């Protein structure tokens, strides 16, 4: 068991040892263990006291999940708060849950340990657990910060810093106790060792998740704040007949590819983070989807019409004003993305938000100034 636990702790495998499925989370100093004893679910949550709260849930997403949040209650004790997931909002306390803290639970040597028996985890409001499933879906989440130090099971919690999903083969995660009434499958189980050693493996995954988020933000900001506005101004500076086929269209198509790459990453984050129905991803889908479906079509039709008649048609005005509206909406949605991710020590650095705001405001000012000056000069010439 120690050898297998060591491999698990190094992050090489998530494994079942002696009927206990253990996996280090993609966050430093956190580990989860799950097992069944005579069909009754047991699980253990071990995490550093540097976390304000840690949670494990039954289900594939927040909505409808059966969630168990663990936090410090003071005097080296812990609180287990059973909650029901309602979507991308704080889960609500579930007073009907039947949970018991087992011997060995508490705080010691800088780690919170919660060994839990759950007699209501086979069925709950929103779902059920198939104990014969080889691919049972579970979710987890953590939040860094100062301890809550409360015994209130309905205490308000702040949004997680890191979260993830895990698939567990429950057909293998099974133990059998002679005395089910006093069963504690985690007696002698060193989950703290797994959490401590998992700092090297799980921490890397958390960093990877952060890089994915940063990549999404950079691509979308670069596309909507820099590329789209800059390339759309070329058509105002260089004569129309030369600009469209040689500069404007190719560069805007390149920018659209950048935006599509950012959108793909964003959809992945929204689906895995269970907030695909939130305002930020919905606006992002509308913005990029609108540019993809409408802008090229209107631009091509207008270009062909101009080559034939030398005049503008209504296609040109749809192309122009719809594009401007989508650029502005994309810039605003970038700010909404910062709000969704959180701003401050646990989210996006305030410096990054300030830089984005200043650059975006500057780009909008320059864009309007160029259009206004051209309108003024055109009026004077007439």
Buried (B, 14 or more C-beta within 10 A) or exposed (E): EEEBBEBBBBBEEBBBBEBBBBBBBBBBBBBBBBBBBEEBBBBBBBBBBBBBBBBBBBBBBBBBBBBBBBBBBEEEBBBBBBBBBBBBEBBEBBEEBEBEBBEBBBBEEEBBBBBBBBEBBBEBEBBEBEBEEEEBBBBBBBBBBEBBEBEEBEBEBBBBBBBBBBEBBBBBBBBEBEEEEEBBBBEEBBBBBBBBBBBEBBBEBBEEBEEBBEBBBEBBBBBBBBBBBBBBBBBBEBEBEEBBEEBBBEBBEEBBEBBBBBBEBBBEBBEBBBBBEBEBBBBBBBBBEBBBEBBBEBBBBBBEBBEEEEEBBEBBEBBBEBBBEBBBBBBBBBBBBBEBBBBEEBBBEEEBBEEBBEBBEEBBEEBEEBEEEEEEEEEEEE
